[in-house]
Amino acid sequence: MQKNMTRQIHLANWKYAYAGGVSVAIAGLSGCALSPSINVMGSYFPAWIVCCLIGIGVTALAHYLFARWKLFDELWPLPILYPCLVCFVSCLLWLTLFR
C-alpha cells in the first residue's frame, strides 16, 4: 500500500513540474510579440541588435581614446573592461531609446 501511494505522489509531482514548465515557456514566448524593430533598408532588425552594434562601436572609439591618452596602465583588467563597456552602453541605449 505504501509503495502505491509513493508512486501516486511521484506522478503528481511530475504533473506539476510539467505544467510549470509549459507555463514558463508560454510566458517566455508571449514576451516576443511586442519587441521593437528598426527598419534598415527594408529589412526589420530587432532593436537590441542595433544597440549592441552601437555599443561595440562606442567601445572601439573608447579603445582608440584610451590608447591615445595612454590609459592602459590604469585600466589593467582589459578583458573584463571592454565587454562590460559594451554591455553598459548597449543597455543604456536600450533603456533610453526603447523603454
N, C-alpha and C positions, 0 to 999 in steps of 0.2 A: 504494500500500500504506500509506503514512504517513497519508494523509487518512482512510482507512477506520479505522485504529487510533485516530486522534484522535476520530473520531465515536463509537466504542465507549466510550472513556474519558469523553467528554462525557455520553453516555446513562447510564453507570454513576453518575456524579456526581449526575445528576438523580434517579436511583432512591434514592440515599442521602439526598438532601435531602428527597424526598417522604416517605420512611419516617421521617425525623427529625421532620418537621412533623406527621405523623399521630401519632407517639408523644407529642409535646408536647401536642397537642390532647386526646388521650385522658387524659393525666395531669392536665391542667387541668380537664377535666370530672369526673373522679373526685373531685376535691377538694371539689366542691359537695355531695356526698352527706351529709356529716355536719355541715352548718352548723347552729349553734344558732338556734332560733327562739323567739320570745316570743309568747304568746297575748295579744292585745289585743282584748277584746270579741268573741271568737270568730274572729278573723282572725289568722293567723300572720305575723309580721313577722320579717325577719332581724335578728339581734341588733345587727349593725353599724349599721343604720338608727337603732335606739333609742340607741345610743352616740353617733352623730352629732347627733341631736336634743338629747340631754342636753349634749353639748359646745357646741352653739350656744347653749343656754340659759345655761350657765355663762359663756360669753364675753359674752353680753348683760349678765349680772349684773356681770361684771368691768368692762365698759364703764361701767355706771352708777357703780360704785365709783371707777373712775379719774376720772370727771367730778366726782364729789362731793369727792374728795380733791385735785383739781386736779393730776393727774399727767400731763396730756397733753404738757407741755413736756419731761418726762424721757423719755417714750415716743414718740420722734419718728418712727420708721417704722411708723405705724399700719396702712397697707395690708399690711404684712408681719406685724405683731404679731398681729392678730386671726385670720387664717387659721392661723397657727402655734399659737395658743392653742386654737382649735377642734380642730386635729389632735392636739395634745398631750393634751387632756382626753379626746377620743374614744378614742385609742389606750390611754391609761391605764385608762379604764373597761373597754375590751375585754379588756386583759390581766389586770386584777384580777378581773373577774366571769366571763369566759367561757373563759379558758385556764388 
